[in-house]
């Protein structure tokens, strides 16, 4: 399944639960992309806790594809607005962006 297949974006509906780091519960346990052409193909992205940052009213964490480290999603959350922004990269080139609210 390649990036050209046009993936759908979707959170797996389970929040991160990390003892001692309640701010991480604003993010999902993982992210899934699914192929438009064949629903049997999908990619799972796993959060890397060490990438979590918080500054200027924004929390950010990076998710990496579990099988291809050159594919990643940078997910940002704005707590005051309860808004998320996600941007998907492949080989450090932006290939898509999405916004959402609670």
N, C-alpha and C positions, 0 to 999 in steps of 0.2 A: 504494500500500500504506500503510495507516494503522496507527497504534498499536493501534487497536481490533481489528485482524486477529489479535492474539495471536501474537506472534513466538516462535520458538524461539531460544535463545541458544546460540552456539557459537563457540569460538575457531578461527581458522584456524591449523593446527598448525605455526607457524613463529615462532620467537622473534625479538625485536628484536636486531639486531646493530649497535651504534653504537660505532665506535672511540673508545677512551678512556672509555667509560661502561659498564663491564661489569655494573653493577647493573640496567641496563635489560633485560638478557637474562632477567630474571624475568617480563617482560611479553611479550605476543604482538605480532606484526607488525601485526595488525589484528583486528577483531572482526566477525562476521557475524550478522545476524538474518535469519531466513527466515520467510515467511508460512506459516501452517498451512493456509490454504485453497488456495493456489496456489504451488507450490514454485518457479515461475519468478521470483517476486518476492522480492527480498532487499535488504538495506541493509548497506553496509560502513562501519565506523567506523575512523578513522585516528588513531593516537596523536599528541598534540602534545607533543613532547619537552620544551619549555619549561615544561610544567605539572608535571614530575616533582618530587616532594618526598619527603624522608625525615626522619621524626621519631618519637620514642617507639616505636621498633621496628616502624614501619609505612612502607612505600613506596607512594606513590600517583602515578597518572598519569591524565590525562583524554583520552578518545578522542572525536572529533567525527564526526558523520555527514558523509560526503563531499559530500552534496548539500543538507543541511538543517542549518545551524549551530545551530538551536534544539534539536536532538537530540544528546545526549551520554551517555557512560558514564564514570563515575568508577570506576577499578579500583584496589583496594588489595591489597598483598601483605604478609604477615607472615612474614619469613624464618625466624624461630625455630620457628614452627609449620608452615611450608610450606603456608599457607592463603591463598586469595584471596577477596576480597569484591568484588562488582561491583554498582553501582547505576545504573540507567538513568533519565535525566531527559528530559522534553520540556517546553520553555518553563519550565525551572527547577522543574518539578514532578516528584517521584519517581513513576515508573510501573512499577517492578519492581526486585527485588533478588535476588541469587544468591550462593551460597557454594560453594566447592570446595576440594579438597585435591589434593596431588600424588600 
